[in-house]
Amino acid sequence: MLKLSCIEEKAEKESSPTASNAANTNTVPMTKEEQTARIHVIFAELVSEGLKPNEAALKAIQQVSEEVKASKQANDVQQVEVQQVEPEDKFEPKHIDREVVSLVMKYIDNVEKNPSTVRFRNMRLGNKIFDHKITSTKDGLRFIQHLGFHIFSTDIDYYAALPLSANIASMKKYAEELLDNEDMIL
C-alpha cells in the first residue's frame, strides 16, 4: 500500500519554486527531500482532480521517477568522457590468476549444463564472489571479455553475460589449456 498524506498547507508550501523542479530544465539532480516534496505536490494535484489516493500516489511517484531519470540522463550526456580502449581481441593474458580461471570454468560448466537458464548466463559484477575473484583481480574482466563474455549495465548494476551465440566448448577448452599451462597461471 502506498502512503502519502494530503495536507493542503503542506502542499501549498511545497508548491514553492524550490519544489517545482519538473519545469526546471536545470540538470542538477533533485535531492531526496526535493523528490519527496515534488511527489507531495503532484499527489495533492492529482487527488484534487478526483483521483483515488493510491492511484495518485503511484502516478506521483512514477512521474518524479521519470523526472529524476531524465535529469540523470541529461547529466550523463554532459559528463561523457572518451577513453581509448584496447580492442578485446588484442588482449592476450600473459599471466592470469588460477582462481579467476577456475571460477570462470565453473560458470562455463553451469552454462553447459543449463544452456537456456538466464541466471547461469548473467553474472552480476557486484556479486560477492564474482567481485572478489574476478572484478578486483588484475585483468580479470579483460580475461572474461576475451573469452567471450559481454559486459553490460542496467539501472541497477553491471553484468557479465555469456551470449547464446558463444562457443562454450572452445571457451572451456581455452580455459582448461590455461589451467594446464603453469607459465600462464599465477
Sequence and secondary structure as in RCSB ss.txt:
>XXXX:A:sequence
MLKLSCIEEKAEKESSPTASNAANTNTVPMTKEEQTARIHVIFAELVSEGLKPNEAALKAIQQVSEEVKASKQAN
DVQQVEVQQVEPEDKFEPKHIDREVVSLVMKYIDNVEKNPSTVRFRNMRLGNKIFDHKITSTKDGLRFIQHLGFH
IFSTDIDYYAALPLSANIASMKKYAEELLDNEDMIL
>XXXX:A:secstr
       HHHHHHHTSTTT TTT        HHHHHHHHHHHHHHHHHTT  HHHHHHHHHHHHHHHHHHHHHHH
HHHT        GGG   SSB HHHHHHHHHHHHHHHHSTT HHHHEEETTSHHHIIIIITSTTHHHHHHHHT E
EEE SS EEEE  TTS HHHHHHHHHHHHH TTTB 
